[in-house]
Amino acid sequence: MNQNMKRSALAVALSAAMIAGLGACTSDSPSSGSKKEADSRDATYNRLVANQPAETGDWSPSRETKNFWIKTWMEKPHKKSYMYLSMGDGKYGYYILDGLPVSYCTSLVPTEKGARVNLGSDGSSGVVLKQPSVDGTYSSGGDCNTKYGKDAESGAYVEFTVGMNQSYFLYSEPMDLPQYENAVQLGDAKIK
């Protein structure tokens, strides 16, 4: 079959599908209820937008805080972070890290790649393919509660998990707060 014949056959098939689709839009069609619900939703949304439009602003506190984060952590290499780990028993421990702790879900390279898959006579389809990490392994990205970092004194690898009654609080400076008064040193670096 030459290219022109294929195009003609495709045009006929699309026309037939459109005619069948138009015929399905009658009030007896099972999809008419879905269309009514969608129309109702859209009408409500449009009415609410007209009555209560989104406000605009001249200043964003979220952008200001993000810029503060950038200035705090990205302007000075090897800045120390002070991490207080709350244990399940109500006690605290601390690490001093070289930089910020990082989640296992963080990657230096893209973890997914879009691709087209040939479906034979049906054409092709877009899919998302997992990519290996820099260590040559694939990760599900489901271990986001595990964090790791570098001890600021010895350079030792530090890893911890949050959740199950354990959480952490991170600061750019050591904190002189009552709850941290008896915090146990967990790494080699010590608060002086």
Sequence and secondary structure as in RCSB ss.txt:
>XXXX:A:sequence
MNQNMKRSALAVALSAAMIAGLGACTSDSPSSGSKKEADSRDATYNRLVANQPAETGDWSPSRETKNFWIKTWME
KPHKKSYMYLSMGDGKYGYYILDGLPVSYCTSLVPTEKGARVNLGSDGSSGVVLKQPSVDGTYSSGGDCNTKYGK
DAESGAYVEFTVGMNQSYFLYSEPMDLPQYENAVQLGDAKIK
>XXXX:A:secstr
  HHHHHHHHHHHHHHHHHHHHHTTSTTSTHHHHHHHHHHHHHHHHHHHHHS     S  HHHHHHHHHHHHHHS
STT EEEEEEE TTS EEEEEEES  EETT  SS SEEEEEEE GGG EEEEEEE   TTS    S  TTEEEEE
BTTT  EEEEE  SS EEEEESS    GGGTT EE SS    
